[in-house]
Amino acid sequence: MEQAADSNDLQPGGPAILRSMKRLLWALVRITAIVYLGMVLMGFLFQNWLIYHPMATIEQTPGDIGLAFEEVEFTAKDGVKLTAWYVPSAQQGGKTLIFCHGNAGNIGHRLDKLAIFHGLGQACLIFDYRGYGASSGKPDEKGTYLDAEAAYRWLVTTKAVAPKDIIAYGESLGGSVAAHLAATRECGGLILDSAFTSAADVGKRHFPWLPVRWMVGNKYDTMAALKKVTCSVLVIHSPDDEIVPFDMGQELFRCAAEPKTFLEIHGSHNEGFLESKDTYTDGLGSWFEDVCRDVGTGPGD
């Protein structure tokens, strides 16, 4: 004869239901853990794909906006062939910028800034990192540093530009590359435009639930490099920046040694320099005038 079921098992909230709920809960925990660990592993393995977004096709050149320019090729120390444009200044007495662009596109997407620099009387050497534009190789942190050093070496040896007349300019990720260059080579100035304190810091802001500091192999520690920089520094940032938080620009400014200047603009991460073009251009112009005199100003000065 079958035994009667325990009345507790038939009641809502009884042991049978509790056991089912526990099994369901543990199944959800396991699934969540597997998904989380999978995301961590994917982020670690494919971090270069997440960081670098190169484009091979050069859609426009400085000639398309009326600027005279020279197509340049040089080689990084590890043998990677790089391409660049040298845009001379139309005025005497200016500096020469080494333009370290951000993580997406190529040099053909920076013509608006080239026009601004040229209008302010500055020459510019803008290069594509390895894997970008017509440059060979694949990008990584060490490689981008070697690429900037190759651009510097070309200016000094081929164009006979004095190190004190070289300005390292970097936008976004390029700010870290420019800071590393200014920390390891003599420069007359450093411009950090919408730059982050480190790749891990900005990653943590966007993905606070991931162990970003463990995942990121490409450190791009701008703060660490900046602490070794002795030349004049200009930090440009917008409180409206949706990618690199404004407080990172403020932290970079606090970290920099004198002489230093902070230029607050407005607008988005990629378009702020156009959305506040007068402020951007006037601020750059003033800093270029002051850079040889080592004069720095802080926010609100």
WODANOR-V170388 format. One record per pair of residues at least 24 apart in sequence whose C-alpha atoms are under 6 Angstrom apart, sorted by the first residue. I is the first residue (numbers start at 1). J is the second residue. D is the distance in Angstrom with one decimal. If there is no record, write none. Layout:
i;j;d
I;J;D
I;J;D
//
This chain:
i;j;d
44;215;4.9
52;103;5.2
53;103;5.9
53;104;4.4
54;104;5.2
54;105;4.9
54;132;4.9
55;105;4.8
55;106;5.9
55;132;5.8
55;133;5.8
56;132;5.8
56;133;4.0
57;133;6.0
58;108;5.4
60;108;5.3
61;108;5.9
76;146;5.9
76;147;5.6
76;150;5.1
81;135;5.9
81;136;5.5
82;135;4.4
83;127;5.9
83;128;6.0
83;135;5.3
84;126;5.6
84;127;3.9
85;125;5.7
85;126;5.5
86;124;5.8
86;125;4.4
87;123;5.7
87;124;5.1
88;123;4.5
89;121;5.6
89;122;5.2
89;123;4.3
91;121;5.3
94;121;5.6
94;122;5.0
95;122;5.3
95;165;5.1
96;122;5.8
96;123;4.5
96;124;5.2
96;166;5.0
96;167;6.0
97;124;4.5
97;166;5.8
97;167;4.6
97;168;5.8
98;125;5.0
98;126;6.0
98;168;5.1
98;169;5.8
99;126;4.6
99;169;5.1
100;169;6.0
100;170;4.6
100;174;4.7
101;170;5.9
101;171;5.5
101;174;4.9
102;171;5.4
102;172;5.2
102;173;5.0
102;174;4.9
103;173;5.9
106;132;5.8
106;133;5.4
141;218;5.5
145;177;5.8
163;187;5.2
164;188;4.1
176;220;5.7
176;222;4.6
179;225;5.7
179;226;5.8
180;225;5.3
182;229;6.0
183;225;5.8
183;228;5.2
183;229;4.6
188;231;5.8
189;231;5.2
189;232;4.8
189;233;5.8
190;233;4.8
191;233;5.9
191;234;4.7
191;235;6.0
192;235;4.8
193;236;4.7
194;236;5.9
194;237;4.9
196;244;6.0
196;248;5.7
197;222;5.1
197;223;5.3
197;248;5.8
198;222;5.4
232;259;5.0
232;260;5.6
233;260;4.6
234;260;5.8
234;261;4.8
234;262;5.9
235;262;4.9
236;263;4.7
236;264;5.9
237;264;5.4
237;265;6.0
238;264;5.7
238;265;4.8
238;266;4.8
240;267;5.4
240;268;5.6
241;268;4.8
241;269;4.6
259;294;5.5
259;295;5.6
259;296;4.5
260;296;4.2
261;296;4.8
261;297;4.5
261;298;5.4
262;298;5.3
262;299;5.5
//
